[in-house]
Amino acid sequence: MNERGYSEVLKLKVETDIQAESGRSLKLTNADITVNGQTLFPPLTRRLIAGVNQQLNLDRLEQSGITARILHLDFSQGQVNVATFMQVRPEAIAIFKRRR
């Protein structure tokens, strides 16, 4: 990762498991984050992962008129297989048109 204005390169490595929870969210678990080869302070890792998990909650879309569910999530043989359901209500289309 290279931040504009800085010449130093930051080596960021994130290893985590991912699972679908009740079809409503993706959840990162067993996270390990290293920065330039140093393990990130565990409480900071937990807070970062909690923030990401909050963003991966599909219930957040409901207020925009979108219902989304994860029906199947499988990682095998170097592939990701995902089956989802999505319903877009008319009010969602109106919201997105206004944002343009």
SULPE-V788410 format. One record per pair of residues at least 4 apart in sequence whose C-alpha atoms are under 7 Angstrom apart, sorted by the first residue. I is the first residue (numbers start at 0). J is the second residue. D is the distance in Angstrom with one decimal. If there is no record, write none. Layout:
I,J,D
I,J,D
//
This chain:
0,8,6.0
0,9,5.2
0,10,6.4
1,8,5.2
1,9,6.3
9,34,6.9
9,35,6.2
10,34,5.6
10,35,4.7
11,33,5.9
11,34,4.7
11,35,6.4
12,32,5.6
12,33,5.2
12,34,6.5
13,31,5.8
13,32,4.6
13,33,6.6
14,30,5.7
14,31,5.2
14,32,6.5
15,27,6.1
15,28,5.8
15,29,5.5
15,30,4.2
15,31,6.3
16,27,5.6
16,28,5.1
16,29,5.9
16,30,6.9
17,25,6.7
17,26,5.6
17,27,4.6
17,28,6.1
18,25,5.6
18,26,5.3
18,27,6.7
19,24,5.8
19,25,4.6
19,26,6.2
19,69,6.8
19,72,6.6
20,24,5.4
20,25,6.1
20,26,6.8
22,68,5.0
22,69,4.4
22,70,5.9
23,56,6.2
23,57,5.4
23,58,6.4
23,68,5.4
23,69,6.4
24,55,5.7
24,56,4.2
24,57,5.4
25,52,6.8
25,55,5.5
25,56,6.5
26,52,5.4
27,48,6.7
27,52,6.4
32,38,6.0
32,39,5.6
32,44,6.7
33,37,5.1
33,38,4.3
33,39,5.3
34,38,6.5
34,39,6.5
39,43,7.0
39,44,6.3
40,44,6.3
41,45,6.2
42,46,6.3
43,47,6.1
44,48,6.1
45,49,6.0
46,50,6.2
47,51,6.3
48,52,6.0
49,53,6.2
50,54,6.5
51,55,6.3
52,56,6.6
57,67,6.1
60,64,6.7
60,65,5.3
60,66,6.5
61,65,5.0
61,66,5.6
63,91,5.3
64,87,6.2
64,88,5.2
64,90,5.8
64,91,4.5
65,86,5.7
65,87,4.7
65,88,6.2
65,91,6.4
66,85,5.6
66,86,5.0
66,87,6.6
67,84,5.5
67,85,4.3
67,86,6.5
68,83,5.6
68,84,5.1
68,85,6.5
69,82,6.2
69,83,4.5
69,84,6.5
70,82,5.3
70,83,5.2
70,84,7.0
71,81,5.4
71,82,4.9
71,83,7.0
72,80,5.8
72,81,4.7
72,82,6.7
73,79,5.8
73,80,5.1
73,81,6.6
74,78,5.7
74,79,4.7
74,80,6.4
75,79,6.6
87,91,6.3
89,93,6.6
90,94,6.2
91,95,6.3
92,96,6.2
93,97,6.3
94,98,6.5
95,99,6.7
//
